[in-house]
Amino acid sequence: MSKLTFLKIFSITMLLLNIVLIGMMLRSEKGNFRQKNKGPRDEIIKKLHLDNEQVVAYDKLIIDHRTKIEDAQQQIKKLKNGLYEQLKNDSMIDRNADSMISEINQVQKNIEYIHLHHFQDIGRLCKPSQKEYFGGLTAEIARLFSPHRPPNKQ
């Protein structure tokens, strides 16, 4: 077999594989291969049985929550950069480190309050018939939003 024939066969095989993979990706977007729940948002909507109007309100809460969290994370980043910048001057570390670490802790504390208020707002979205579902959800909040969340056991 010549190099040219081999390259033609190889190219056609690669083309066919790409077509198959693209087809699988398109099908997975329709939920045929991928899990229906894409993240905490969809899982919460499903668990609370939110209607369309509630979903719109919930999406607004999510945007507000993300904005507040991102702002707080930027504050922490600036404070940590300032803290570690002190490593250049050993004599200043002991004097400023405690106050800077306290500031970082205060921002982290505020982040936890932001999360808490976000979930209170979600609870307020619920209709009386959904309050029971919300009560069940509160036990799962830490799992839903942990960085390495275990798979859903349903």
C-alpha positions in Angstrom: 0.0 0.0 0.0 1.4 3.4 -1.0 1.7 6.3 1.3 -1.0 8.2 -0.7 -3.5 5.4 -0.3 -2.8 5.1 3.4 -3.3 8.9 3.8 -6.6 8.7 1.9 -7.9 5.9 4.1 -6.7 7.6 7.2 -8.3 10.9 6.3 -11.6 9.3 5.4 -11.6 7.4 8.7 -10.9 10.6 10.7 -13.7 12.4 8.8 -16.1 9.6 9.6 -15.1 9.6 13.3 -15.5 13.4 13.5 -19.0 13.1 12.0 -20.0 10.4 14.5 -18.6 12.5 17.4 -20.4 15.6 16.3 -23.6 13.6 16.0 -23.2 12.3 19.5 -22.5 15.8 20.8 -25.7 17.1 19.2 -27.7 14.3 20.6 -26.3 14.8 24.1 -27.4 18.4 24.0 -31.0 17.1 23.8 -30.4 15.1 26.9 -30.0 11.6 25.4 -26.6 10.9 26.8 -26.1 13.6 29.4 -27.8 13.8 32.8 -30.9 16.0 32.7 -29.7 18.1 35.7 -26.9 20.4 34.7 -26.1 21.9 38.0 -27.4 23.3 41.3 -29.8 25.7 39.5 -31.7 23.0 37.6 -31.6 20.6 40.6 -33.2 23.3 42.9 -35.8 24.1 40.3 -36.7 20.4 40.0 -36.6 19.7 43.8 -38.8 22.8 44.6 -41.1 22.2 41.7 -40.8 25.9 40.6 -43.2 27.2 38.0 -42.1 29.4 35.1 -42.7 32.7 37.0 -40.7 31.4 39.9 -37.9 30.3 37.7 -37.6 33.8 36.2 -37.5 35.3 39.7 -34.9 32.6 40.8 -32.7 33.4 37.8 -32.7 37.1 38.9 -31.7 36.0 42.4 -28.9 33.9 41.0 -27.5 36.9 39.0 -27.6 39.1 42.1 -26.0 36.4 44.2 -23.2 35.7 41.8 -22.5 39.5 41.5 -22.2 39.8 45.3 -20.0 36.7 45.6 -17.7 37.8 42.8 -17.3 41.2 44.4 -16.4 39.6 47.7 -14.0 37.2 46.1 -12.3 40.1 44.4 -11.9 41.8 47.8 -10.4 38.7 49.3 -8.0 38.4 46.4 -6.8 42.0 46.9 -6.4 41.5 50.6 -4.4 38.3 50.1 -2.2 40.0 47.5 -1.5 42.7 50.0 -0.9 40.2 52.8 1.6 38.2 50.7 3.2 41.4 49.4 4.5 41.9 52.9 6.8 38.9 52.5 9.1 41.3 50.7 9.6 43.2 54.0 10.0 40.8 56.9 9.8 43.4 59.6 6.2 44.5 58.7 4.7 41.0 58.5 4.0 40.6 62.2 2.5 44.1 62.6 0.1 44.0 59.7 -0.6 40.3 59.2 -3.2 39.9 62.0 -5.3 42.9 60.8 -5.2 41.8 57.2 -6.1 38.3 58.1 -9.0 39.7 60.2 -10.2 41.6 57.1 -10.0 38.5 55.0 -12.0 36.6 57.6 -14.6 39.4 57.7 -15.1 39.3 54.0 -15.4 35.5 54.1 -17.9 35.9 56.9 -19.9 38.2 54.7 -19.8 35.6 51.9 -21.5 33.1 54.2 -24.2 35.7 55.0 -24.6 36.4 51.2 -25.2 32.6 50.7 -27.6 32.5 53.7 -29.6 35.4 52.5 -29.7 33.9 49.0 -31.3 30.8 50.3 -33.7 32.8 52.4 -34.8 34.6 49.2 -35.2 31.2 47.5 -37.4 30.1 50.4 -39.5 33.3 50.0 -40.1 32.4 46.4 -41.8 29.1 47.4 -45.5 28.8 47.6 -47.0 27.2 50.7 -47.3 23.9 48.9 -43.5 24.1 48.2 -42.3 24.9 51.7 -42.0 21.2 52.5 -39.7 20.7 49.5 -37.6 23.7 50.6 -37.2 22.2 54.0 -35.8 19.0 52.5 -33.5 21.1 50.3 -31.9 22.8 53.2 -30.3 19.6 54.3 -28.7 19.3 50.9 -27.5 22.8 50.3 -23.9 22.1 51.4 -23.7 19.1 49.1 -25.2 21.0 46.1 -22.7 23.8 46.3 -19.5 22.0 47.4 -16.7 22.2 44.9 -16.5 18.4 44.5 -20.1 17.4 45.0 -20.9 13.7 45.1 -23.3 12.3 42.5 -27.0 12.6 43.3 -28.3 9.5 45.0 -31.8 9.3 43.6 
